[in-house]
Amino acid sequence: MILLIVLAFFVVLFLMTVSLYNRLVRLRNNREQAFADIDVQLRQRHDLIPQLVEAVKGYMSHERGVLTEITEARASAIRASGINEKIEAETRLSNALQALRVSVEAYPDLKASQNFMDLQNEISDVENKLAAARRFFNSATRELNVAVETFPSNIIAALFNFKREMMFELGEQRATIEQPPKIQF
């Protein structure tokens, strides 16, 4: 009878150990998956933002080029003294204005201010997704840390080398990160 009780005790202890170990493994894997989600957002930020910045720069160059061409053509038209010079200058101005009209007709909502708004919205969207992924990661880390530190799972954690993990905190960078990003072209 005592042998049966001891055997039952060890079976329960074994099942409890297996259950706690499996829970710790699940929590560790959830944390690793959460970090993989952060990595995806970071990669998206690293890939997306430079592309957006270049797209805005490209459009601004185009807009600046058209406006510069119009300004220069107008100045030439005003300075022109002879008939041939005026024809050339006015043709150049007409072509520049036509290029502007074509640009506006083909892309009616392409305006530098709209591109800046789009860029800011995209940056904000990526940063919000990154913040959400960080929150999820910190939640998964907190769950793992609680399991590693609370009894009886702390015994199993110590036996199988599970340890307290770091949160994804901004630390000293918090003051600069809480300020809106400054984008320069």
Secondary structure, DSSP 8 states (H G I E B T S, - for coil): -HHHHHHHHHHHHHHHHHHHHHHHHHHHHHHHHHHHHHHHHHHHHHHHHHHHHHHHHHHHHHHHHHHHHHHHHHHHHHH--SHHHHHHHHHHHHHHHHHHHHHHHHSTT--HHHHHHHHHHHHHHHHHHHHHHHHHHHHHHHHHHHHHHSTTHHHHHHHTT---------GGGHHHHSS------
